[in-house]
């Protein structure tokens, strides 16, 4: 008929608007989906939160109530009357979400076979009219009907609750609505302030990176917050990094770690999926860095000396790591990390030249007799007298120990302030017969 409104083609993608959910579950217009839920009410809340920005028609029994803007009370005493009412909705409304909430009533009144026959008859109407329709029933209550209905609908979402040490965790399991990566695999979720937040059990580093990068370039003021949740078995590098940038603006993270941004954002994304870190849309005052800068300097002093052993032992116990396996590879990273954090924070708070900042850090934070001379805009010379590292060389087999100790610190500070790659080399070493230890810092661009 020429006056009939157009309907979507069969199988056209029906997106929810929830990006994380849509990456896992693929709905199509003209589909019938069974929702299995232990409490029945959770299924309703789940669909309402999932399609919070889309029109939903709740179809309920006469004794039911609804807070939805659109709802329809249907006749449950007569299946033929009910069918006419529902089909009228299908034909007179543009494709939308139809939420069927009356099934327990008609199953008790009319029996499972009659209800199953009616829904089976409806399937052609559902596909023809293009709505996305959800049928909610309490799980394990009408077991035979549940099994038969699951066989004829397009797919199902099974909601479940699992008890954890910290409380309860909710999951949805897609059945025939996903590809093989997600089909029949539980996915963690929470409903927070009417919004469905999806936390997949497994996220690829690439997807984590993409999400956090989008957050960074959005221009929103976003605060990084360490939740305190047990981090599980993650690397020492990741653990210290996320702990130290907790409270930072995400834009500061982007500036301070410009040269390894993909790796840092990827780590934050993975930790976000684990619930270890969260992002809060709120401005962060620059005074926060002023409060943290001395703390970063103190921690730099810790990783510069043997006192790091005690810190590492406590931390590796927390992370369930073998300290001996992790300590060696982490120490260089941590020296660069804290030098970078200190230098970025100091330069962000005050206008100060790199050579002045570096000299202050070496003298005031590490207690060294050090001078920094600027030879040009790209070349700086660092001189350390009475080097405490070289004073220990008689007990250390590695004769490169001095350079290996100082280089990460000088590199971290230079990258944070100069915003360029740098090369650090030791020109003279008191541990090898020199009068002092001399390092050359050369900016590469």
TORKOL-4160 file (C-alpha; in steps of 0.2 Angstrom, whole numbers, padded with zeros to 4 digits, m for minus):
445
<pt num="1" X="0000" Y="0000" Z="0000"/>
<pt num="2" X="0007" Y="0017" Z="m0005"/>
<pt num="3" X="0002" Y="0025" Z="0012"/>
<pt num="4" X="0011" Y="0012" Z="0023"/>
<pt num="5" X="0026" Y="0018" Z="0032"/>
<pt num="6" X="0043" Y="0010" Z="0027"/>
<pt num="7" X="0050" Y="m0003" Z="0038"/>
<pt num="8" X="0068" Y="m0008" Z="0041"/>
<pt num="9" X="0075" Y="m0022" Z="0031"/>
<pt num="10" X="0076" Y="m0039" Z="0039"/>
<pt num="11" X="0092" Y="m0041" Z="0049"/>
<pt num="12" X="0096" Y="m0022" Z="0049"/>
<pt num="13" X="0108" Y="m0019" Z="0064"/>
<pt num="14" X="0099" Y="m0012" Z="0079"/>
<pt num="15" X="0112" Y="m0003" Z="0090"/>
<pt num="16" X="0109" Y="0001" Z="0108"/>
<pt num="17" X="0120" Y="0017" Z="0109"/>
<pt num="18" X="0131" Y="0008" Z="0123"/>
<pt num="19" X="0147" Y="0006" Z="0113"/>
<pt num="20" X="0155" Y="m0007" Z="0125"/>
<pt num="21" X="0139" Y="m0018" Z="0124"/>
<pt num="22" X="0137" Y="m0016" Z="0105"/>
<pt num="23" X="0155" Y="m0023" Z="0103"/>
<pt num="24" X="0149" Y="m0039" Z="0111"/>
<pt num="25" X="0131" Y="m0041" Z="0107"/>
<pt num="26" X="0123" Y="m0039" Z="0089"/>
<pt num="27" X="0105" Y="m0035" Z="0089"/>
<pt num="28" X="0095" Y="m0034" Z="0073"/>
<pt num="29" X="0078" Y="m0026" Z="0070"/>
<pt num="30" X="0064" Y="m0038" Z="0069"/>
<pt num="31" X="0071" Y="m0050" Z="0082"/>
<pt num="32" X="0064" Y="m0059" Z="0097"/>
<pt num="33" X="0075" Y="m0060" Z="0112"/>
<pt num="34" X="0072" Y="m0070" Z="0128"/>
<pt num="35" X="0079" Y="m0062" Z="0144"/>
<pt num="36" X="0081" Y="m0075" Z="0158"/>
<pt num="37" X="0083" Y="m0067" Z="0175"/>
<pt num="38" X="0082" Y="m0074" Z="0193"/>
<pt num="39" X="0073" Y="m0060" Z="0200"/>
<pt num="40" X="0063" Y="m0054" Z="0185"/>
<pt num="41" X="0065" Y="m0036" Z="0190"/>
<pt num="42" X="0083" Y="m0036" Z="0186"/>
<pt num="43" X="0079" Y="m0040" Z="0168"/>
<pt num="44" X="0068" Y="m0025" Z="0166"/>
<pt num="45" X="0081" Y="m0014" Z="0174"/>
<pt num="46" X="0094" Y="m0021" Z="0162"/>
<pt num="47" X="0084" Y="m0017" Z="0147"/>
<pt num="48" X="0079" Y="0000" Z="0153"/>
<pt num="49" X="0097" Y="0005" Z="0157"/>
<pt num="50" X="0103" Y="m0002" Z="0141"/>
<pt num="51" X="0091" Y="0008" Z="0130"/>
<pt num="52" X="0091" Y="0023" Z="0141"/>
<pt num="53" X="0091" Y="0035" Z="0126"/>
<pt num="54" X="0079" Y="0025" Z="0115"/>
<pt num="55" X="0060" Y="0024" Z="0116"/>
<pt num="56" X="0054" Y="0008" Z="0125"/>
<pt num="57" X="0036" Y="0002" Z="0126"/>
<pt num="58" X="0032" Y="m0009" Z="0141"/>
<pt num="59" X="0018" Y="m0021" Z="0139"/>
<pt num="60" X="0011" Y="m0027" Z="0155"/>
<pt num="61" X="m0003" Y="m0036" Z="0163"/>
<pt num="62" X="m0018" Y="m0026" Z="0171"/>
<pt num="63" X="m0011" Y="m0028" Z="0188"/>
<pt num="64" X="0006" Y="m0022" Z="0183"/>
<pt num="65" X="0013" Y="m0005" Z="0185"/>
<pt num="66" X="0026" Y="0005" Z="0175"/>
<pt num="67" X="0037" Y="0020" Z="0176"/>
<pt num="68" X="0040" Y="0020" Z="0158"/>
<pt num="69" X="0034" Y="0035" Z="0148"/>
<pt num="70" X="0026" Y="0022" Z="0136"/>
<pt num="71" X="0017" Y="0007" Z="0142"/>
<pt num="72" X="0002" Y="m0004" Z="0137"/>
<pt num="73" X="m0010" Y="m0014" Z="0149"/>
<pt num="74" X="m0015" Y="m0030" Z="0139"/>
<pt num="75" X="m0029" Y="m0042" Z="0142"/>
<pt num="76" X="m0022" Y="m0058" Z="0150"/>
<pt num="77" X="m0038" Y="m0068" Z="0152"/>
<pt num="78" X="m0040" Y="m0070" Z="0133"/>
<pt num="79" X="m0025" Y="m0074" Z="0122"/>
<pt num="80" X="m0033" Y="m0069" Z="0106"/>
<pt num="81" X="m0037" Y="m0052" Z="0113"/>
<pt num="82" X="m0019" Y="m0050" Z="0120"/>
<pt num="83" X="m0013" Y="m0055" Z="0103"/>
<pt num="84" X="m0023" Y="m0042" Z="0094"/>
<pt num="85" X="m0018" Y="m0028" Z="0106"/>
<pt num="86" X="0001" Y="m0032" Z="0104"/>
<pt num="87" X="0000" Y="m0034" Z="0085"/>
<pt num="88" X="m0009" Y="m0017" Z="0084"/>
<pt num="89" X="0006" Y="m0009" Z="0093"/>
<pt num="90" X="0018" Y="m0017" Z="0081"/>
<pt num="91" X="0009" Y="m0010" Z="0066"/>
<pt num="92" X="0005" Y="0007" Z="0072"/>
<pt num="93" X="0022" Y="0012" Z="0079"/>
<pt num="94" X="0039" Y="0015" Z="0071"/>
<pt num="95" X="0052" Y="0002" Z="0075"/>
<pt num="96" X="0056" Y="0003" Z="0094"/>
<pt num="97" X="0060" Y="m0008" Z="0109"/>
<pt num="98" X="0045" Y="m0018" Z="0115"/>
<pt num="99" X="0047" Y="m0026" Z="0132"/>
<pt num="100" X="0035" Y="m0040" Z="0136"/>
<pt num="101" X="0033" Y="m0041" Z="0155"/>
<pt num="102" X="0017" Y="m0052" Z="0157"/>
<pt num="103" X="0023" Y="m0069" Z="0152"/>
<pt num="104" X="0022" Y="m0076" Z="0170"/>
<pt num="105" X="0003" Y="m0071" Z="0171"/>
<pt num="106" X="m0002" Y="m0079" Z="0155"/>
<pt num="107" X="0009" Y="m0095" Z="0158"/>
<pt num="108" X="m0001" Y="m0098" Z="0174"/>
<pt num="109" X="m0018" Y="m0094" Z="0166"/>
<pt num="110" X="m0016" Y="m0103" Z="0149"/>
<pt num="111" X="m0002" Y="m0116" Z="0150"/>
<pt num="112" X="0015" Y="m0116" Z="0142"/>
<pt num="113" X="0010" Y="m0124" Z="0126"/>
<pt num="114" X="m0004" Y="m0111" Z="0122"/>
<pt num="115" X="0008" Y="m0097" Z="0125"/>
<pt num="116" X="0022" Y="m0105" Z="0115"/>
<pt num="117" X="0010" Y="m0107" Z="0101"/>
<pt num="118" X="0005" Y="m0089" Z="0101"/>
<pt num="119" X="0023" Y="m0082" Z="0102"/>
<pt num="120" X="0028" Y="m0094" Z="0088"/>
<pt num="121" X="0014" Y="m0087" Z="0077"/>
<pt num="122" X="0020" Y="m0069" Z="0082"/>
<pt num="123" X="0038" Y="m0072" Z="0075"/>
<pt num="124" X="0033" Y="m0068" Z="0057"/>
<pt num="125" X="0025" Y="m0052" Z="0063"/>
<pt num="126" X="0040" Y="m0047" Z="0073"/>
<pt num="127" X="0052" Y="m0049" Z="0058"/>
<pt num="128" X="0040" Y="m0040" Z="0047"/>
<pt num="129" X="0037" Y="m0024" Z="0058"/>
<pt num="130" X="0056" Y="m0022" Z="0063"/>
<pt num="131" X="0054" Y="m0020" Z="0082"/>
<pt num="132" X="0067" Y="m0027" Z="0094"/>
<pt num="133" X="0056" Y="m0037" Z="0106"/>
<pt num="134" X="0062" Y="m0044" Z="0123"/>
<pt num="135" X="0052" Y="m0057" Z="0132"/>
<pt num="136" X="0057" Y="m0058" Z="0151"/>
<pt num="137" X="0053" Y="m0073" Z="0162"/>
<pt num="138" X="0060" Y="m0078" Z="0179"/>
<pt num="139" X="0074" Y="m0091" Z="0176"/>
<pt num="140" X="0071" Y="m0109" Z="0181"/>
<pt num="141" X="0053" Y="m0106" Z="0185"/>
<pt num="142" X="0045" Y="m0112" Z="0169"/>
<pt num="143" X="0059" Y="m0124" Z="0164"/>
<pt num="144" X="0051" Y="m0133" Z="0150"/>
<pt num="145" X="0044" Y="m0117" Z="0142"/>
<pt num="146" X="0061" Y="m0108" Z="0144"/>
<pt num="147" X="0070" Y="m0122" Z="0134"/>
<pt num="148" X="0057" Y="m0123" Z="0120"/>
<pt num="149" X="0056" Y="m0104" Z="0118"/>
<pt num="150" X="0075" Y="m0102" Z="0118"/>
<pt num="151" X="0074" Y="m0114" Z="0103"/>
<pt num="152" X="0063" Y="m0103" Z="0092"/>
<pt num="153" X="0068" Y="m0085" Z="0096"/>
<pt num="154" X="0083" Y="m0077" Z="0089"/>
<pt num="155" X="0094" Y="m0077" Z="0105"/>
<pt num="156" X="0094" Y="m0074" Z="0123"/>
<pt num="157" X="0102" Y="m0064" Z="0137"/>
<pt num="158" X="0104" Y="m0074" Z="0153"/>
<pt num="159" X="0107" Y="m0063" Z="0169"/>
<pt num="160" X="0116" Y="m0070" Z="0184"/>
<pt num="161" X="0123" Y="m0065" Z="0200"/>
<pt num="162" X="0139" Y="m0071" Z="0208"/>
<pt num="163" X="0145" Y="m0069" Z="0226"/>
<pt num="164" X="0162" Y="m0062" Z="0228"/>
<pt num="165" X="0173" Y="m0058" Z="0243"/>
<pt num="166" X="0168" Y="m0039" Z="0241"/>
<pt num="167" X="0150" Y="m0042" Z="0238"/>
<pt num="168" X="0140" Y="m0047" Z="0223"/>
<pt num="169" X="0145" Y="m0046" Z="0204"/>
<pt num="170" X="0132" Y="m0046" Z="0190"/>
<pt num="171" X="0134" Y="m0054" Z="0173"/>
<pt num="172" X="0125" Y="m0055" Z="0157"/>
<pt num="173" X="0128" Y="m0070" Z="0145"/>
<pt num="174" X="0124" Y="m0068" Z="0127"/>
<pt num="175" X="0116" Y="m0084" Z="0118"/>
<pt num="176" X="0117" Y="m0084" Z="0099"/>
<pt num="177" X="0118" Y="m0065" Z="0099"/>
<pt num="178" X="0137" Y="m0063" Z="0098"/>
<pt num="179" X="0152" Y="m0071" Z="0088"/>
<pt num="180" X="0162" Y="m0085" Z="0095"/>
<pt num="181" X="0173" Y="m0074" Z="0106"/>
<pt num="182" X="0158" Y="m0069" Z="0117"/>
<pt num="183" X="0144" Y="m0082" Z="0114"/>
<pt num="184" X="0140" Y="m0091" Z="0130"/>
<pt num="185" X="0153" Y="m0081" Z="0140"/>
<pt num="186" X="0148" Y="m0071" Z="0155"/>
<pt num="187" X="0151" Y="m0052" Z="0154"/>
<pt num="188" X="0152" Y="m0042" Z="0170"/>
<pt num="189" X="0141" Y="m0026" Z="0171"/>
<pt num="190" X="0134" Y="m0014" Z="0184"/>
<pt num="191" X="0119" Y="m0002" Z="0183"/>
<pt num="192" X="0125" Y="0015" Z="0190"/>
<pt num="193" X="0113" Y="0029" Z="0191"/>
<pt num="194" X="0102" Y="0022" Z="0177"/>
<pt num="195" X="0116" Y="0018" Z="0166"/>
<pt num="196" X="0123" Y="0001" Z="0161"/>
<pt num="197" X="0141" Y="0000" Z="0163"/>
<pt num="198" X="0149" Y="m0015" Z="0154"/>
<pt num="199" X="0166" Y="m0022" Z="0160"/>
<pt num="200" X="0170" Y="m0037" Z="0149"/>
<pt num="201" X="0181" Y="m0051" Z="0157"/>
<pt num="202" X="0193" Y="m0049" Z="0143"/>
<pt num="203" X="0198" Y="m0034" Z="0134"/>
<pt num="204" X="0212" Y="m0033" Z="0121"/>
<pt num="205" X="0225" Y="m0020" Z="0124"/>
<pt num="206" X="0221" Y="m0012" Z="0107"/>
<pt num="207" X="0203" Y="m0009" Z="0112"/>
<pt num="208" X="0208" Y="m0002" Z="0129"/>
<pt num="209" X="0220" Y="0010" Z="0121"/>
<pt num="210" X="0207" Y="0016" Z="0109"/>
<pt num="211" X="0194" Y="0020" Z="0122"/>
<pt num="212" X="0206" Y="0029" Z="0134"/>
<pt num="213" X="0214" Y="0039" Z="0119"/>
<pt num="214" X="0196" Y="0044" Z="0114"/>
<pt num="215" X="0194" Y="0050" Z="0132"/>
<pt num="216" X="0210" Y="0060" Z="0131"/>
<pt num="217" X="0207" Y="0069" Z="0115"/>
<pt num="218" X="0189" Y="0073" Z="0120"/>
<pt num="219" X="0195" Y="0088" Z="0129"/>
<pt num="220" X="0185" Y="0084" Z="0144"/>
<pt num="221" X="0193" Y="0087" Z="0161"/>
<pt num="222" X="0195" Y="0069" Z="0167"/>
<pt num="223" X="0203" Y="0064" Z="0184"/>
<pt num="224" X="0212" Y="0047" Z="0185"/>
<pt num="225" X="0208" Y="0038" Z="0202"/>
<pt num="226" X="0216" Y="0022" Z="0209"/>
<pt num="227" X="0201" Y="0013" Z="0217"/>
<pt num="228" X="0211" Y="0003" Z="0229"/>
<pt num="229" X="0204" Y="m0014" Z="0222"/>
<pt num="230" X="0217" Y="m0028" Z="0222"/>
<pt num="231" X="0227" Y="m0026" Z="0206"/>
<pt num="232" X="0230" Y="m0045" Z="0203"/>
<pt num="233" X="0246" Y="m0051" Z="0195"/>
<pt num="234" X="0251" Y="m0035" Z="0185"/>
<pt num="235" X="0269" Y="m0029" Z="0183"/>
<pt num="236" X="0278" Y="m0018" Z="0195"/>
<pt num="237" X="0279" Y="m0005" Z="0182"/>
<pt num="238" X="0260" Y="m0004" Z="0179"/>
<pt num="239" X="0257" Y="m0004" Z="0198"/>
<pt num="240" X="0268" Y="0010" Z="0202"/>
<pt num="241" X="0263" Y="0020" Z="0187"/>
<pt num="242" X="0244" Y="0019" Z="0191"/>
<pt num="243" X="0247" Y="0022" Z="0209"/>
<pt num="244" X="0257" Y="0038" Z="0206"/>
<pt num="245" X="0246" Y="0046" Z="0193"/>
<pt num="246" X="0230" Y="0043" Z="0204"/>
<pt num="247" X="0222" Y="0060" Z="0206"/>
<pt num="248" X="0231" Y="0067" Z="0190"/>
<pt num="249" X="0221" Y="0075" Z="0176"/>
<pt num="250" X="0222" Y="0063" Z="0161"/>
<pt num="251" X="0229" Y="0078" Z="0151"/>
<pt num="252" X="0244" Y="0079" Z="0163"/>
<pt num="253" X="0247" Y="0060" Z="0160"/>
<pt num="254" X="0247" Y="0064" Z="0141"/>
<pt num="255" X="0260" Y="0078" Z="0143"/>
<pt num="256" X="0271" Y="0069" Z="0155"/>
<pt num="257" X="0272" Y="0053" Z="0146"/>
<pt num="258" X="0272" Y="0059" Z="0128"/>
<pt num="259" X="0285" Y="0047" Z="0122"/>
<pt num="260" X="0277" Y="0031" Z="0128"/>
<pt num="261" X="0259" Y="0037" Z="0128"/>
<pt num="262" X="0252" Y="0022" Z="0119"/>
<pt num="263" X="0259" Y="0010" Z="0132"/>
<pt num="264" X="0253" Y="0021" Z="0147"/>
<pt num="265" X="0236" Y="0023" Z="0140"/>
<pt num="266" X="0235" Y="0005" Z="0136"/>
<pt num="267" X="0240" Y="0000" Z="0154"/>
<pt num="268" X="0227" Y="0012" Z="0161"/>
<pt num="269" X="0214" Y="0005" Z="0149"/>
<pt num="270" X="0217" Y="m0013" Z="0155"/>
<pt num="271" X="0217" Y="m0008" Z="0173"/>
<pt num="272" X="0201" Y="0001" Z="0170"/>
<pt num="273" X="0193" Y="m0015" Z="0164"/>
<pt num="274" X="0200" Y="m0024" Z="0179"/>
<pt num="275" X="0191" Y="m0011" Z="0190"/>
<pt num="276" X="0208" Y="m0005" Z="0197"/>
<pt num="277" X="0207" Y="0012" Z="0190"/>
<pt num="278" X="0192" Y="0023" Z="0186"/>
<pt num="279" X="0190" Y="0040" Z="0177"/>
<pt num="280" X="0180" Y="0054" Z="0184"/>
<pt num="281" X="0174" Y="0069" Z="0174"/>
<pt num="282" X="0179" Y="0083" Z="0186"/>
<pt num="283" X="0192" Y="0097" Z="0185"/>
<pt num="284" X="0209" Y="0094" Z="0194"/>
<pt num="285" X="0217" Y="0109" Z="0202"/>
<pt num="286" X="0235" Y="0112" Z="0198"/>
<pt num="287" X="0239" Y="0114" Z="0216"/>
<pt num="288" X="0238" Y="0095" Z="0217"/>
<pt num="289" X="0255" Y="0093" Z="0209"/>
<pt num="290" X="0262" Y="0106" Z="0221"/>
<pt num="291" X="0257" Y="0094" Z="0235"/>
<pt num="292" X="0264" Y="0079" Z="0226"/>
<pt num="293" X="0281" Y="0085" Z="0220"/>
<pt num="294" X="0290" Y="0083" Z="0236"/>
<pt num="295" X="0283" Y="0066" Z="0238"/>
<pt num="296" X="0289" Y="0061" Z="0221"/>
<pt num="297" X="0307" Y="0068" Z="0226"/>
<pt num="298" X="0307" Y="0057" Z="0241"/>
<pt num="299" X="0302" Y="0042" Z="0232"/>
<pt num="300" X="0316" Y="0046" Z="0219"/>
<pt num="301" X="0328" Y="0046" Z="0234"/>
<pt num="302" X="0321" Y="0029" Z="0239"/>
<pt num="303" X="0324" Y="0020" Z="0222"/>
<pt num="304" X="0341" Y="0029" Z="0221"/>
<pt num="305" X="0347" Y="0020" Z="0237"/>
<pt num="306" X="0346" Y="0002" Z="0244"/>
<pt num="307" X="0331" Y="0007" Z="0254"/>
<pt num="308" X="0321" Y="0002" Z="0238"/>
<pt num="309" X="0323" Y="m0016" Z="0244"/>
<pt num="310" X="0310" Y="m0014" Z="0258"/>
<pt num="311" X="0298" Y="m0005" Z="0247"/>
<pt num="312" X="0299" Y="m0019" Z="0234"/>
<pt num="313" X="0297" Y="m0033" Z="0246"/>
<pt num="314" X="0281" Y="m0025" Z="0252"/>
<pt num="315" X="0274" Y="m0022" Z="0235"/>
<pt num="316" X="0279" Y="m0038" Z="0227"/>
<pt num="317" X="0270" Y="m0047" Z="0241"/>
<pt num="318" X="0254" Y="m0037" Z="0237"/>
<pt num="319" X="0255" Y="m0041" Z="0219"/>
<pt num="320" X="0259" Y="m0059" Z="0222"/>
<pt num="321" X="0276" Y="m0058" Z="0212"/>
<pt num="322" X="0293" Y="m0066" Z="0215"/>
<pt num="323" X="0303" Y="m0051" Z="0221"/>
<pt num="324" X="0320" Y="m0057" Z="0214"/>
<pt num="325" X="0312" Y="m0059" Z="0196"/>
<pt num="326" X="0304" Y="m0042" Z="0196"/>
<pt num="327" X="0316" Y="m0031" Z="0206"/>
<pt num="328" X="0331" Y="m0029" Z="0193"/>
<pt num="329" X="0320" Y="m0025" Z="0178"/>
<pt num="330" X="0309" Y="m0013" Z="0188"/>
<pt num="331" X="0322" Y="m0003" Z="0196"/>
<pt num="332" X="0328" Y="0007" Z="0181"/>
<pt num="333" X="0310" Y="0010" Z="0176"/>
<pt num="334" X="0306" Y="0017" Z="0193"/>
<pt num="335" X="0321" Y="0029" Z="0194"/>
<pt num="336" X="0315" Y="0036" Z="0177"/>
<pt num="337" X="0297" Y="0036" Z="0183"/>
<pt num="338" X="0300" Y="0046" Z="0198"/>
<pt num="339" X="0312" Y="0058" Z="0190"/>
<pt num="340" X="0299" Y="0061" Z="0177"/>
<pt num="341" X="0285" Y="0064" Z="0189"/>
<pt num="342" X="0296" Y="0076" Z="0200"/>
<pt num="343" X="0302" Y="0086" Z="0185"/>
<pt num="344" X="0285" Y="0087" Z="0176"/>
<pt num="345" X="0277" Y="0093" Z="0192"/>
<pt num="346" X="0290" Y="0105" Z="0196"/>
<pt num="347" X="0290" Y="0113" Z="0179"/>
<pt num="348" X="0271" Y="0113" Z="0178"/>
<pt num="349" X="0271" Y="0123" Z="0194"/>
<pt num="350" X="0284" Y="0136" Z="0191"/>
<pt num="351" X="0294" Y="0143" Z="0177"/>
<pt num="352" X="0311" Y="0136" Z="0178"/>
<pt num="353" X="0325" Y="0131" Z="0166"/>
<pt num="354" X="0329" Y="0113" Z="0164"/>
<pt num="355" X="0347" Y="0115" Z="0170"/>
<pt num="356" X="0341" Y="0124" Z="0186"/>
<pt num="357" X="0328" Y="0111" Z="0189"/>
<pt num="358" X="0339" Y="0096" Z="0187"/>
<pt num="359" X="0353" Y="0104" Z="0198"/>
<pt num="360" X="0339" Y="0106" Z="0212"/>
<pt num="361" X="0333" Y="0088" Z="0210"/>
<pt num="362" X="0350" Y="0081" Z="0212"/>
<pt num="363" X="0356" Y="0092" Z="0226"/>
<pt num="364" X="0340" Y="0093" Z="0236"/>
<pt num="365" X="0331" Y="0077" Z="0233"/>
<pt num="366" X="0346" Y="0065" Z="0231"/>
<pt num="367" X="0358" Y="0075" Z="0242"/>
<pt num="368" X="0372" Y="0075" Z="0229"/>
<pt num="369" X="0386" Y="0087" Z="0226"/>
<pt num="370" X="0381" Y="0091" Z="0208"/>
<pt num="371" X="0382" Y="0105" Z="0196"/>
<pt num="372" X="0373" Y="0106" Z="0179"/>
<pt num="373" X="0380" Y="0116" Z="0165"/>
<pt num="374" X="0370" Y="0121" Z="0150"/>
<pt num="375" X="0382" Y="0121" Z="0135"/>
<pt num="376" X="0369" Y="0124" Z="0122"/>
<pt num="377" X="0350" Y="0122" Z="0120"/>
<pt num="378" X="0353" Y="0104" Z="0116"/>
<pt num="379" X="0368" Y="0099" Z="0127"/>
<pt num="380" X="0370" Y="0099" Z="0146"/>
<pt num="381" X="0384" Y="0092" Z="0157"/>
<pt num="382" X="0381" Y="0085" Z="0174"/>
<pt num="383" X="0395" Y="0084" Z="0186"/>
<pt num="384" X="0394" Y="0074" Z="0202"/>
<pt num="385" X="0408" Y="0075" Z="0215"/>
<pt num="386" X="0410" Y="0061" Z="0229"/>
<pt num="387" X="0398" Y="0050" Z="0219"/>
<pt num="388" X="0390" Y="0038" Z="0232"/>
<pt num="389" X="0387" Y="0025" Z="0219"/>
<pt num="390" X="0405" Y="0024" Z="0214"/>
<pt num="391" X="0410" Y="0023" Z="0232"/>
<pt num="392" X="0402" Y="0006" Z="0232"/>
<pt num="393" X="0410" Y="m0001" Z="0216"/>
<pt num="394" X="0422" Y="m0011" Z="0226"/>
<pt num="395" X="0408" Y="m0022" Z="0231"/>
<pt num="396" X="0399" Y="m0022" Z="0214"/>
<pt num="397" X="0405" Y="m0033" Z="0200"/>
<pt num="398" X="0396" Y="m0022" Z="0186"/>
<pt num="399" X="0408" Y="m0008" Z="0182"/>
<pt num="400" X="0394" Y="0001" Z="0172"/>
<pt num="401" X="0384" Y="0002" Z="0189"/>
<pt num="402" X="0386" Y="0021" Z="0190"/>
<pt num="403" X="0380" Y="0025" Z="0173"/>
<pt num="404" X="0366" Y="0012" Z="0175"/>
<pt num="405" X="0360" Y="0021" Z="0191"/>
<pt num="406" X="0361" Y="0039" Z="0184"/>
<pt num="407" X="0355" Y="0037" Z="0166"/>
<pt num="408" X="0337" Y="0033" Z="0170"/>
<pt num="409" X="0336" Y="0048" Z="0181"/>
<pt num="410" X="0343" Y="0060" Z="0169"/>
<pt num="411" X="0333" Y="0053" Z="0155"/>
<pt num="412" X="0317" Y="0054" Z="0165"/>
<pt num="413" X="0320" Y="0072" Z="0170"/>
<pt num="414" X="0325" Y="0078" Z="0152"/>
<pt num="415" X="0310" Y="0070" Z="0143"/>
<pt num="416" X="0298" Y="0077" Z="0156"/>
<pt num="417" X="0304" Y="0095" Z="0153"/>
<pt num="418" X="0313" Y="0096" Z="0136"/>
<pt num="419" X="0299" Y="0085" Z="0128"/>
<pt num="420" X="0311" Y="0077" Z="0116"/>
<pt num="421" X="0321" Y="0061" Z="0115"/>
<pt num="422" X="0338" Y="0061" Z="0124"/>
<pt num="423" X="0355" Y="0052" Z="0124"/>
<pt num="424" X="0364" Y="0051" Z="0140"/>
<pt num="425" X="0383" Y="0045" Z="0141"/>
<pt num="426" X="0395" Y="0045" Z="0155"/>
<pt num="427" X="0411" Y="0055" Z="0150"/>
<pt num="428" X="0421" Y="0052" Z="0166"/>
<pt num="429" X="0419" Y="0041" Z="0181"/>
<pt num="430" X="0427" Y="0042" Z="0198"/>
<pt num="431" X="0425" Y="0024" Z="0200"/>
<pt num="432" X="0436" Y="0021" Z="0186"/>
<pt num="433" X="0450" Y="0034" Z="0191"/>
<pt num="434" X="0442" Y="0050" Z="0187"/>
<pt num="435" X="0441" Y="0065" Z="0198"/>
<pt num="436" X="0422" Y="0065" Z="0197"/>
<pt num="437" X="0407" Y="0058" Z="0188"/>
<pt num="438" X="0402" Y="0067" Z="0172"/>
<pt num="439" X="0387" Y="0064" Z="0161"/>
<pt num="440" X="0383" Y="0072" Z="0145"/>
<pt num="441" X="0364" Y="0074" Z="0141"/>
<pt num="442" X="0361" Y="0077" Z="0122"/>
<pt num="443" X="0344" Y="0082" Z="0116"/>
<pt num="444" X="0340" Y="0072" Z="0100"/>
<pt num="445" X="0329" Y="0086" Z="0092"/>
